[in-house]
Amino acid sequence: MFKKNKDGTPRAPLKNRRSDNTLVLAGGKHGTWTPHDLRRTGATMMQALGISLELIDRCQNHVLPGSKVRRHYMLHDYSNEKRAAWAALGENFKALIAG
């Protein structure tokens, strides 16, 4: 079920990651969808909702680019902002489900 390299050989397992089919959604009936695809879709939907790229990165726990000094001294965790972003995404899902 895993995606292959361009030459068709299996990709090497990533460090600290599962490398079996337990993470393939719907048993692979609809292709090789994994939770990472949902992560990417959620980020795209947040972007469409007007949430800033920096806040989306923070919601996904990405290491932000820039000065190590800035990362060391500026320690605000953006928890309220992230909570609002996740709530907005949840409301969007509710609206999609409701039709």
Backbone hydrogen bonds in HBPLUS format (Angstrom, degrees):
<---DONOR---> <-ACCEPTOR-->    atom                        ^
c    i                          cat <-CA-CA->   ^        H-A-AA   ^      H-
h    n   atom  resd res      DA  || num        DHA   H-A  angle D-A-AA Bond
n    s   type  num  typ     dist DA aas  dist angle  dist       angle   num
A0005-ASN N   A0009-THR O   2.83 MM   4  5.42 173.4  1.84 171.0 169.7     1
A0008-GLY N   A0005-ASN O   2.89 MM   3  5.22 163.6  1.91 116.3 120.4     2
A0017-ARG N   A0014-LEU O   3.29 MM   3  5.52 137.8  2.48 138.7 130.0     3
A0024-VAL N   A0021-ASN O   3.14 MM   3  5.32 162.0  2.18 108.8 114.4     4
A0025-LEU N   A0033-TRP O   2.87 MM   8  5.58 160.4  1.91 144.8 151.3     5
A0028-GLY N   A0025-LEU O   3.03 MM   3  5.92 169.8  2.04 126.7 129.9     6
A0029-LYS N   A0026-ALA O   3.06 MM   3  5.76 171.4  2.07 123.8 126.6     7
A0031-GLY N   A0028-GLY O   3.29 MM   3  5.11 155.7  2.35 113.5 109.1     8
A0037-ASP N   A0034-THR O   2.93 MM   3  5.51 137.8  2.11 115.5 125.9     9
A0038-LEU N   A0035-PRO O   3.04 MM   3  5.11 120.4  2.41  96.7 111.4    10
A0039-ARG N   A0035-PRO O   3.00 MM   4  6.36 148.8  2.10 147.2 156.5    11
A0040-ARG N   A0036-HIS O   2.96 MM   4  6.26 156.9  2.01 149.6 154.5    12
A0041-THR N   A0037-ASP O   2.94 MM   4  6.15 157.6  1.99 144.7 151.2    13
A0042-GLY N   A0038-LEU O   2.84 MM   4  5.99 160.4  1.88 148.4 153.6    14
A0043-ALA N   A0039-ARG O   3.04 MM   4  6.27 155.6  2.10 144.8 151.1    15
A0044-THR N   A0040-ARG O   2.98 MM   4  6.23 155.2  2.04 147.0 153.8    16
A0045-MET N   A0041-THR O   2.88 MM   4  6.14 156.2  1.93 150.8 157.5    17
A0046-MET N   A0042-GLY O   2.90 MM   4  6.15 154.4  1.97 147.0 154.1    18
A0047-GLN N   A0043-ALA O   2.99 MM   4  6.22 154.0  2.06 144.0 151.0    19
A0048-ALA N   A0044-THR O   2.98 MM   4  6.30 153.3  2.06 145.5 152.5    20
A0049-LEU N   A0045-MET O   3.00 MM   4  6.28 133.8  2.22 140.0 152.6    21
A0049-LEU N   A0046-MET O   3.08 MM   3  5.00 128.8  2.35  92.8 106.9    22
A0051-ILE N   A0046-MET O   3.12 MM   5  5.55 161.4  2.16 157.0 151.2    23
A0050-GLY N   A0047-GLN O   2.99 MM   3  5.24 158.8  2.04 108.3 114.4    24
A0056-ILE N   A0052-SER O   2.96 MM   4  6.29 155.0  2.02 151.3 158.9    25
A0057-ASP N   A0053-LEU O   2.93 MM   4  6.17 161.1  1.97 149.6 154.4    26
A0058-ARG N   A0054-GLU O   2.98 MM   4  6.28 151.0  2.07 142.2 150.4    27
A0059-CYS N   A0055-LEU O   2.85 MM   4  6.14 150.2  1.94 146.6 154.8    28
A0060-GLN N   A0056-ILE O   3.04 MM   4  6.32 138.4  2.21 144.0 155.3    29
A0060-GLN N   A0057-ASP O   3.16 MM   3  5.10 127.6  2.45  92.7 106.4    30
A0062-HIS N   A0057-ASP O   2.97 MM   5  5.26 173.0  1.97 153.6 152.0    31
A0061-ASN N   A0058-ARG O   3.08 MM   3  4.90 161.7  2.11 102.5 106.9    32
A0071-ARG N   A0067-SER O   3.12 MM   4  6.50 160.5  2.16 147.3 151.8    33
A0072-HIS N   A0068-LYS O   2.88 MM   4  6.02 140.2  2.04 140.8 152.2    34
A0072-HIS N   A0069-VAL O   3.10 MM   3  4.97 121.6  2.46  90.9 106.1    35
A0073-TYR N   A0069-VAL O   2.94 MM   4  6.15 155.0  2.00 155.7 160.7    36
A0074-MET N   A0070-ARG O   2.89 MM   4  5.61 161.7  1.93 152.0 157.1    37
A0082-LYS N   A0078-TYR O   2.79 MM   4  5.95 162.2  1.82 160.2 165.5    38
A0083-ARG N   A0079-SER O   2.90 MM   4  5.96 157.8  1.95 144.4 151.0    39
A0084-ALA N   A0080-ASN O   3.02 MM   4  6.24 156.7  2.08 144.1 150.0    40
A0085-ALA N   A0081-GLU O   2.99 MM   4  6.26 151.8  2.07 143.8 151.8    41
A0086-TRP N   A0082-LYS O   2.89 MM   4  6.16 165.6  1.91 157.9 160.6    42
A0087-ALA N   A0083-ARG O   2.90 MM   4  6.10 153.3  1.98 145.7 153.8    43
A0088-ALA N   A0084-ALA O   2.91 MM   4  6.12 154.0  1.98 145.3 152.0    44
A0089-LEU N   A0085-ALA O   3.01 MM   4  6.32 155.4  2.08 147.9 154.4    45
A0090-GLY N   A0086-TRP O   2.90 MM   4  6.14 156.3  1.96 146.3 153.2    46
A0091-GLU N   A0087-ALA O   2.85 MM   4  6.14 156.9  1.91 151.4 157.3    47
A0092-ASN N   A0088-ALA O   2.98 MM   4  6.20 150.3  2.07 142.6 150.9    48
A0093-PHE N   A0089-LEU O   2.93 MM   4  6.29 154.9  2.00 150.0 156.5    49
A0094-LYS N   A0090-GLY O   2.91 MM   4  6.23 159.0  1.96 149.9 155.7    50
A0095-ALA N   A0091-GLU O   2.96 MM   4  6.21 156.9  2.01 147.1 152.8    51
A0096-LEU N   A0092-ASN O   2.95 MM   4  6.24 153.3  2.02 147.8 155.4    52
A0097-ILE N   A0093-PHE O   2.88 MM   4  6.14 159.6  1.92 155.4 160.7    53
A0098-ALA N   A0094-LYS O   2.91 MM   4  6.06 157.1  1.97 148.8 155.3    54
A0099-GLY N   A0095-ALA O   3.12 MM   4  6.20 126.5  2.42 134.6 146.9    55
A0099-GLY N   A0096-LEU O   3.27 MM   3  5.20 138.4  2.46  92.2 103.6    56
